[in-house]
Amino acid sequence: MRNRVIVVPFNKEEEEKLEYGGFDDLKLITLDIVQFDIDYLCHSQILDSISEISGVMIDDYEIEAIYDKNSLEKSLAFLEDFNSLRKWSLVEKLIALFREAINRNTGIHFIF
């Protein structure tokens, strides 16, 4: 089984290390994702919506990141809207990660 994770680096320095060297010894906020979570994110159109909002292609078997603050904020607004209709702990965790990325001036990285 593959490791799938969504990460937010603690700062820009850690983000640069992530982009050029992988995960080892990095300061990251992480959310491990299992197949059930991937299925939910795909079937609920969450990944498609975030991809469309941010202009990236987040998909299974892909590595993608959102860096643009405007895209992060719009994706966060979408997730908050989505979560107001259906409470789901995975969406709440995604909301927290997007907030962290905005507050830390870093991106959010989808490593599927």
TANORDA-V497534 format. One record per residue. RES is the residue in one small letter. SS is DSSP state (H for helix, E for strand, C for the rest). PHI is phi in whole degrees, -180 to 180 (* if undefined). Layout:
res=[RES RES]
ss=[SS SS]
phi=[PHI PHI]
This chain:
res=[m r n r v i v v p f n k e e e e k l e y g g f d d l k l i t l d i v q f d i d y l c h s q i l d s i s e i s g v m i d d y e i e a i y d k n s l e k s l a f l e d f n s l r k w s l v e k l i a l f r e a i n r n t g i h f i f]
ss=[C C C E E E E E E C C H H H H H H H H H H C C C C C C E E E E E E C H H H H H H H H H C C H H H H H H H H H C C C C C C C C E E E E C C H H H H H H H H H H H H H H H H H C C C H H H H H H H H H H H H H H H H C C C E E E E C]
phi=[* -80 -83 -126 -154 -116 -130 -127 -68 -64 -160 -63 -61 -66 -65 -63 -62 -62 -66 -113 -148 93 -98 -56 60 -97 -92 -134 -95 -123 -132 -74 -118 -107 -57 -58 -64 -59 -59 -64 -62 -77 -67 -86 70 -64 -63 -62 -66 -64 -60 -65 -61 -97 74 -121 -117 -90 -153 -61 66 -127 -123 -146 -140 -116 -110 -65 -61 -62 -66 -62 -67 -67 -65 -61 -60 -59 -63 -65 -62 -58 -72 -69 -89 -139 -82 -142 -61 -63 -66 -62 -68 -64 -57 -62 -66 -64 -62 -60 -60 -65 -66 -93 56 -124 -105 -117 -116 -102 -118 -109]
